[in-house]
């Protein structure tokens, strides 16, 4: 099963660096934020996950009930469903990279 994850974690350098390859230190920080989000998901840390999301966060999940146009609704969905995955999910052989648009 493959999933496409598009997390918009905002970094101050995004407003300074044009859309091209990000400096290595920025890429590292983005990957650390991505890792923190998924670690929070696997542990059930909704508060920590919510802190990483921008107020303008949007999400399109795998079902109609998993589409959100704001952070508030997405975090509420996490609160309502986190028990279904927390402590039950394991990620293996992940390959993550930073891409620009």
Residue frames relative to the residue before (quaternion, step in Angstrom):
aa qw qx qy qz dx dy dz
X 1.0000 0.0000 0.0000 0.0000 0.00 0.00 0.00
X 0.1400 -0.7945 0.5879 0.0594 3.60 -0.85 0.95
X 0.1267 -0.7726 0.6187 0.0645 3.53 -1.09 0.75
X 0.2314 -0.7282 0.6245 0.1620 3.53 -1.12 0.67
X 0.1088 -0.8018 0.5873 0.0176 3.53 -0.66 1.13
X 0.0115 -0.7781 0.6278 -0.0143 3.55 -0.81 0.99
X 0.0256 0.7983 -0.5972 0.0735 3.54 -0.06 1.32
X 0.1957 -0.7687 0.5973 0.1180 3.53 -0.81 0.96
X 0.0411 0.7778 -0.6193 0.0992 3.52 -0.05 1.35
X 0.2799 -0.8138 0.4908 0.1359 3.54 -0.47 1.19
X 0.1124 -0.7714 0.6261 0.0137 3.50 -0.96 1.00
X 0.5792 -0.6207 0.3925 0.3538 3.62 -0.90 0.82
X 0.6281 0.5557 -0.3426 0.4233 3.60 1.05 -0.65
X 0.5279 0.6409 -0.4190 0.3673 3.61 1.16 -0.34
X 0.6825 0.4697 -0.3002 0.4728 3.58 1.07 -0.56
X 0.6894 0.4702 -0.2642 0.4836 3.59 1.25 -0.33
X 0.7381 0.4031 -0.2176 0.4954 3.57 0.91 -0.93
X 0.4111 -0.7061 0.5097 0.2694 3.63 -0.75 0.97
X 0.6435 -0.5481 0.3578 0.3967 3.61 -1.20 0.40
X 0.4207 0.6158 -0.5478 0.3791 3.50 0.03 1.39
X 0.7598 -0.3476 0.2382 0.4951 3.57 -1.19 -0.08
X 0.3952 -0.7212 0.5265 0.2155 3.54 -0.86 1.03
X 0.5851 -0.5550 0.4406 0.3944 3.58 -1.16 0.51
X 0.6551 -0.5530 0.3492 0.3783 3.58 -1.11 0.68
X 0.6709 0.4995 -0.3213 0.4440 3.62 0.90 -0.83
X 0.6321 0.5077 -0.3319 0.4822 3.62 1.10 -0.61
X 0.6322 0.5210 -0.3281 0.4704 3.58 0.96 -0.82
X 0.6420 0.5268 -0.3196 0.4562 3.57 0.98 -0.86
X 0.6697 0.4938 -0.3035 0.4642 3.58 0.91 -0.87
X 0.6258 0.5287 -0.3330 0.4668 3.60 1.00 -0.79
X 0.6724 0.4892 -0.2959 0.4701 3.58 0.91 -0.89
X 0.6243 0.5273 -0.3386 0.4665 3.60 1.07 -0.68
X 0.6431 0.5050 -0.3179 0.4800 3.61 1.02 -0.77
X 0.6249 0.5329 -0.3219 0.4710 3.56 1.01 -0.84
X 0.6652 0.5003 -0.2899 0.4724 3.58 0.90 -0.95
X 0.6437 0.5224 -0.3193 0.4592 3.60 0.97 -0.84
X 0.6301 0.5351 -0.3332 0.4536 3.58 0.99 -0.82
X 0.7323 0.4321 -0.2519 0.4622 3.59 0.74 -1.02
X 0.5930 0.5335 -0.3706 0.4758 3.59 1.11 -0.53
X 0.6346 0.5234 -0.3153 0.4733 3.57 1.04 -0.80
X 0.6346 0.5369 -0.3208 0.4540 3.56 1.00 -0.82
X 0.7009 0.4709 -0.2746 0.4601 3.56 0.86 -0.95
X 0.7158 0.4272 -0.2439 0.4956 3.59 1.15 -0.61
X 0.4928 -0.6793 0.4211 0.3442 3.59 1.23 -0.25
X 0.4200 0.7135 -0.4560 0.3265 3.59 1.21 0.48
X 0.1323 -0.8346 0.5328 0.0458 3.57 0.33 1.28
X 0.6352 0.5357 -0.3360 0.4434 3.60 0.95 -0.81
X 0.6743 0.4934 -0.2863 0.4690 3.58 0.94 -0.89
X 0.6424 0.5129 -0.3176 0.4726 3.56 1.03 -0.81
X 0.6590 0.5248 -0.3064 0.4431 3.57 0.91 -0.91
X 0.6263 0.5522 -0.3317 0.4391 3.57 1.07 -0.73
X 0.6709 0.5061 -0.2917 0.4568 3.58 1.17 -0.52
X 0.6585 0.5359 -0.3023 0.4334 3.59 1.22 -0.40
X 0.4698 -0.6593 0.5222 0.2682 3.53 -1.10 0.80
X 0.6086 -0.5613 0.4064 0.3866 3.62 -1.12 0.54
X 0.7108 0.4380 -0.2494 0.4907 3.60 1.11 -0.61
X 0.2670 0.7997 -0.4940 0.2127 3.58 1.27 0.35
X 0.0492 -0.7632 0.6433 0.0357 3.55 -1.08 0.79
X 0.0943 -0.7958 0.5978 0.0221 3.54 -1.16 0.64
X 0.0658 -0.7427 0.6649 0.0431 3.51 -1.08 0.84
X 0.1575 -0.8181 0.5508 0.0495 3.54 -0.38 1.27
X 0.7049 -0.4778 0.3392 0.3997 3.51 -1.29 -0.30
X 0.7429 0.2849 -0.1983 0.5723 3.62 1.28 0.01
X 0.6696 -0.5077 0.3553 0.4094 3.58 -1.20 0.44
X 0.6832 0.4932 -0.2853 0.4568 3.57 1.05 -0.74
X 0.6744 0.4777 -0.2855 0.4852 3.60 1.28 0.00
X 0.5002 0.6053 -0.4476 0.4279 3.57 1.07 0.76
X 0.0453 0.8106 -0.5765 0.0921 3.57 -0.63 1.17
X 0.2547 -0.7840 0.5509 0.1301 3.55 -1.01 0.81
X 0.7747 0.2137 -0.1762 0.5684 3.59 1.22 0.27
X 0.6667 -0.5275 0.3710 0.3736 3.52 -1.29 0.49
X 0.6302 0.5715 -0.3411 0.3997 3.59 0.88 -0.94
X 0.7094 0.4497 -0.2648 0.4738 3.60 0.81 -0.99
X 0.6393 0.5249 -0.3294 0.4553 3.58 1.01 -0.77
X 0.6636 0.4896 -0.3064 0.4755 3.59 0.94 -0.85
X 0.6256 0.5232 -0.3465 0.4634 3.60 1.01 -0.71
X 0.6215 0.5276 -0.3338 0.4733 3.58 1.02 -0.77
X 0.6287 0.5232 -0.3336 0.4687 3.59 0.99 -0.81
X 0.6430 0.5245 -0.3234 0.4548 3.59 0.90 -0.92
X 0.7044 0.4935 -0.2574 0.4405 3.56 0.94 -0.97
X 0.8140 0.3019 -0.1133 0.4831 3.59 1.06 -0.70
X 0.4436 0.7379 -0.4443 0.2476 3.61 1.20 -0.27
X 0.6022 0.5830 -0.3625 0.4075 3.59 1.07 -0.61
X 0.5931 0.5829 -0.3593 0.4235 3.59 1.21 -0.37
X 0.7912 0.2877 -0.1459 0.5196 3.60 1.18 -0.51
X 0.5752 0.6206 -0.3898 0.3634 3.60 1.02 -0.69
X 0.8345 0.1371 -0.1420 0.5144 3.54 -0.75 1.08
X 0.6946 0.4537 -0.2636 0.4922 3.58 1.29 -0.08
X 0.6741 0.4930 -0.2654 0.4817 3.55 1.30 -0.29
X 0.0239 -0.7699 0.6376 0.0068 3.52 -1.10 0.77
X 0.1771 -0.7729 0.6003 0.1039 3.57 -0.91 0.88
X 0.0392 -0.8002 0.5982 -0.0187 3.53 -0.90 0.98
X 0.8601 0.1435 -0.0996 0.4792 3.50 -1.29 0.48
X 0.2302 0.7810 -0.5429 0.2057 3.55 0.85 0.95
X 0.0813 -0.7441 0.6612 0.0514 3.52 -1.15 0.73
X 0.0086 0.8127 -0.5783 0.0705 3.54 -0.44 1.24
X 0.0169 0.7902 -0.6122 0.0221 3.56 -1.02 0.80
X 0.4316 -0.6656 0.5464 0.2687 3.53 -1.25 0.45
X 0.0514 -0.7826 0.6204 0.0052 3.56 -0.85 1.02
X 0.2582 -0.7371 0.5981 0.1798 3.55 -1.21 0.50
X 0.3935 -0.7127 0.5320 0.2326 3.52 -1.23 0.48
